[in-house]
Every structure is written in structure tokens, then in C-alpha cells.
């Protein structure tokens, strides 16, 4: 029987998953939600509608990828959830969804460049695109982790989007923001080409975001120093 902490986290996962569905980010059964717990994670079950899901349906998967016995089968995407927690110490929750605009860009194999300063909410100068791999495979997990090297969110080619955060609500908020930015970028492309902010401006935005608002600071990026260009 789950202790109070686990029971509360299970309820919150279901609440976040239902919010994701009701808001149209991932209707019915698509997408998945997880939270780091103990030596593994708690994750939504595979193929189950969010409106009938209960806390008891949430599945514990250990660090080796083995689900708890006697319960539901975990989401088929547990591989990349577990891989993110293994690679990102700051990740406490992961939200994956098939939101319309982000998925449209992902299916067009387009990342989201710095057309708007809010792109920096994902931790860098763009919201990158992870390479395509079959869903639920270790290959997809490897591509996701590589793409999230210095980001908090990315698109998944021909698939959707993924975001992580220090809490479930923070992760969901980031997924919401990615979807808004994707919709705005598609609108800009319909008007013509976007004017992209340069790296120096995005660096200034990232620095300001470290002390902006009431949310935890974004992780500082570890990027190689830019080479100085000597005048000819």
C-alpha cells in the first residue's frame, strides 16, 4: 500500500494528465506523464483514457525499467522518461503530449527558432527537434536525451513534444508554453519569414529569466565559448 507521499504524487499525476487532456494538449489516451520517485518513477499506464484513470492505475517503474508486479502496464514511453531522469538531476517531472501546433511542426521536421524571446523558457536559443525513432524504443530515448542536453523541452519528429520541470505543474506549464509558441511560429510562417533574435539577445533573455517571476530559475546553459573573429 502506498505511503502518504506516494499516494499524493499518484493523485497529482492523474490530475496533471487530466488537465493535459481537457486542455487539448493530448486528448483521450495520447501522451504520458511521470514523476521521479524513489529509485525509479511513477508513470501513467499505457492506453488508458485519462477521464477514467485513478491514482491506483499509475505504475511504478524502477531504475532498471521493471514495472511493479500485479498492476497496470506502464506507458510505452517509459524509456525516455527514465532516460531523462538519469541524465537530468534537476528533472522531477516529465510531460509528453501530442499538442496540435507542436506536433504539426514536428511532423514538418521543424524546430522552433528564436522568433520570440519566450523561446528561452525551454532553456536556450531554440526549441530543438529530436530525430525520429519508433515510439517506445530505447533509440527514441537516446535521441530525446541528446536533444535535451541543454534544454528543458523539445519537439519529437513526427510525434509530439516533451517537457520536464522541477514539479509536475512546472512541466505542464512548459508544455503549454511550447504549444503556444508553436502556434505563434506557424502563424508567423504564414505571413512570410520570421525575424530571428540573435544569440547575444537570447543570452540576455536567459540571464534575465534567472531572476524573473516566481518560478524556479532556469538551469544555466553549459555551452562552449564562441570564437572571437579577428578583423581581416
C-alpha positions in Angstrom: 0.0 0.0 0.0 1.5 3.4 -1.0 2.6 5.7 1.8 1.2 9.3 2.0 3.9 10.8 -0.2 3.4 8.2 -2.9 -0.3 8.4 -2.8 -0.3 12.2 -3.1 2.1 12.0 -6.1 -0.1 9.4 -7.8 -3.1 11.7 -7.4 -1.2 14.7 -8.8 0.0 12.7 -11.8 -3.6 11.8 -12.6 -4.7 15.5 -12.1 -1.9 16.7 -14.5 -2.8 14.1 -17.1 -6.4 15.1 -17.0 -5.6 18.7 -17.3 -3.4 17.9 -20.3 -6.3 16.1 -21.9 -9.0 18.6 -21.1 -6.9 21.4 -22.5 -6.5 19.6 -25.8 -2.8 19.0 -25.4 -3.2 15.3 -25.6 -6.8 14.1 -25.9 -8.2 10.7 -24.8 -5.2 8.3 -24.5 -2.3 10.0 -26.2 0.7 11.3 -24.3 2.0 10.4 -20.8 3.0 11.9 -17.5 5.6 10.8 -14.9 7.3 11.9 -11.7 10.6 10.8 -10.2 10.0 8.6 -7.2 12.4 6.6 -5.1 14.8 4.7 -7.3 12.6 5.0 -10.3 9.5 6.8 -11.5 5.7 6.8 -11.3 4.0 7.0 -14.7 0.6 6.9 -16.3 -0.4 3.5 -17.7 -0.5 2.6 -21.4 -3.6 3.1 -23.5 -5.9 4.2 -20.7 -8.3 7.2 -21.1 -7.5 10.0 -18.6 -11.1 10.5 -17.6 -11.3 7.1 -16.0 -7.8 6.9 -14.7 -7.3 6.7 -10.9 -4.3 7.0 -8.7 -4.2 3.2 -8.3 -3.7 2.9 -12.1 -0.4 4.8 -12.0 2.6 2.5 -12.4 5.9 2.4 -10.6 8.9 1.6 -12.8 12.3 1.0 -11.1 15.7 2.2 -12.3 16.2 -0.9 -14.4 12.9 -0.4 -16.2 11.0 -3.1 -14.5 7.3 -2.2 -13.6 5.7 -3.2 -10.3 4.1 -6.6 -10.4 0.3 -7.0 -10.4 -0.5 -3.6 -11.7 -1.2 -1.9 -15.0 1.4 -1.9 -17.8 3.3 1.4 -17.9 3.2 3.8 -20.8 5.2 2.5 -23.7 7.3 5.7 -23.5 8.8 4.9 -20.1 12.2 4.5 -21.8 12.6 8.2 -22.4 11.1 9.2 -19.1 13.6 7.0 -17.3 16.4 8.3 -19.5 15.6 11.9 -18.8 15.7 11.3 -15.0 19.0 9.5 -15.4 20.6 12.4 -17.4 19.0 15.4 -15.7 19.3 15.6 -11.9 17.0 18.7 -11.9 14.2 16.8 -13.6 11.5 15.8 -11.2 8.6 15.5 -13.6 8.1 14.9 -17.3 5.1 15.7 -19.6 4.8 14.3 -23.1 1.9 15.3 -25.3 0.7 15.4 -28.9 -0.5 19.0 -28.9 -1.7 20.2 -32.3 0.7 23.0 -33.2 3.8 21.5 -31.7 3.1 18.2 -33.4 2.4 19.9 -36.7 5.9 21.5 -36.6 7.4 18.2 -35.5 5.8 16.4 -38.5 7.2 19.1 -40.8 10.6 18.4 -39.2 10.9 22.0 -38.0 12.4 23.2 -34.7 11.2 26.4 -33.1 13.9 29.1 -33.5 14.2 32.3 -31.5 11.4 34.2 -33.3 10.2 35.3 -29.9 12.1 35.8 -26.7 9.8 33.4 -24.8 11.5 30.6 -26.7 14.1 30.9 -23.9 11.7 29.2 -21.4 13.0 25.9 -22.8 16.5 26.9 -21.6 18.2 28.1 -24.8 18.2 29.8 -28.1 15.6 27.5 -29.7 13.3 24.6 -29.0 15.1 21.8 -30.9 13.7 18.8 -32.8 14.7 15.3 -31.7 15.3 12.8 -34.6 12.6 10.4 -35.4 12.6 6.9 -33.9 9.8 4.4 -33.4 7.7 5.2 -30.3 8.5 3.3 -27.1 12.1 2.3 -28.1 15.5 2.9 -26.5 16.5 4.6 -29.7 13.9 7.3 -29.2 15.0 7.7 -25.6 18.6 8.2 -26.7 17.6 10.8 -29.3 15.5 12.7 -26.7 18.3 12.8 -24.1 20.8 14.0 -26.7 18.4 16.7 -27.9 17.7 17.9 -24.3 21.4 18.2 -23.5 20.9 21.9 -22.6 17.2 22.3 -22.9 14.1 21.7 -20.8 11.8 20.9 -23.8 12.0 19.7 -27.3 9.9 18.5 -30.2 9.9 14.9 -31.4 10.0 14.4 -35.1 6.7 13.0 -36.5 5.5 12.6 -32.9 4.9 15.5 -30.5 6.6 17.4 -27.7 8.2 16.7 -24.3 8.9 19.0 -21.4 10.3 18.5 -17.9 10.5 20.5 -14.7 11.1 20.6 -11.0 7.4 19.8 -10.4 4.5 18.3 -12.4 2.8 21.7 -12.7 6.1 23.3 -13.9 6.5 20.6 -16.5 2.9 21.1 -17.7 3.2 24.9 -17.8 6.3 24.5 -20.0 4.4 22.1 -22.4 1.6 24.7 -22.6 4.1 27.4 -23.4 5.8 25.2 -26.1 2.3 24.7 -27.7 1.6 28.5 -27.7 5.0 29.3 -29.2 4.5 26.6 -31.9 1.1 28.1 -32.8 2.6 31.6 -33.0 5.5 30.4 -35.1 3.2 28.7 -37.6 1.2 32.0 -37.8 4.4 33.9 -38.5 5.4 31.5 -41.2 2.1 32.1 -42.9 2.9 35.8 -43.1 6.4 35.1 -44.5 9.8 34.5 -42.9 10.4 35.1 -39.2 12.9 37.7 -37.9 15.1 35.6 -35.6 16.7 37.1 -32.5 20.4 36.6 -32.4 22.3 34.5 -29.8 23.5 37.6 -27.9 20.0 38.8 -27.3 18.8 35.4 -26.3 21.7 35.2 -23.9 20.5 38.4 -22.3 17.0 37.0 -22.1 18.2 33.8 -20.5 20.1 35.8 -17.9 17.0 37.9 -17.1 14.9 34.7 -16.8 17.1 33.5 -14.0 15.5 36.2 -11.7 12.2 36.7 -13.4 8.8 35.9 -11.8 8.1 33.4 -9.0 9.2 30.2 -10.7 12.5 28.4 -10.1 15.3 29.7 -12.1 16.1 28.1 -15.4 19.2 25.9 -15.5 22.3 27.8 -16.7 23.5 26.5 -20.1 26.8 24.9 -20.5 27.9 26.0 -24.0 31.3 26.3 -25.4 32.7 29.8 -25.7 32.2 31.5 -29.0 35.3 32.0 -31.0 36.3 35.7 -31.4 36.5 36.9 -35.0 39.7 38.8 -35.8 39.3 41.7 -38.2 40.9 41.0 -41.6 
